[in-house]
């Protein structure tokens, strides 16, 4: 059975998934902005809280639509996995922004900024794939790029944590507190990376099961 045989016209479930993907991509971009412009973090974190709540509401709409649909465009389990996967990404991003605001972070490192950009790229690619879910656009390049971004994110996470424990770093109570705060932020960023990885595997599995093979 060909994956694209179901996608000859717009499907309401796919349309809802696209909307959720758009929210996910927007939220990833906002997260990157938090690290690029910490002086504007209060406003940006508020926007992230709004978009993540909207995304979670969209998950409910998707689940209701799936349960009311007799014949779904692809396997129901796959549709649930896509919706829940994006919701998980949104929740972990809200966790990052929440701690960023709680700790009143005023300065960010180059590594954290690069990691924020990388997360924005991954959520953007997930958005792009779901926007093209009803097309016959080849996805080999998409899958390869996601894998590259996941590897880069893993390296950045290790680098960021290593920088926190650099022996040449400043000592004292404030430095210890700063280290603890950033450990918590990086911990939530790692959860976001893992969530993106899980969803990319879901997407790849959908394509393979429906007739797409990765070269």
Beta strands, then each sheet from edge to edge (+ up, - down):
end
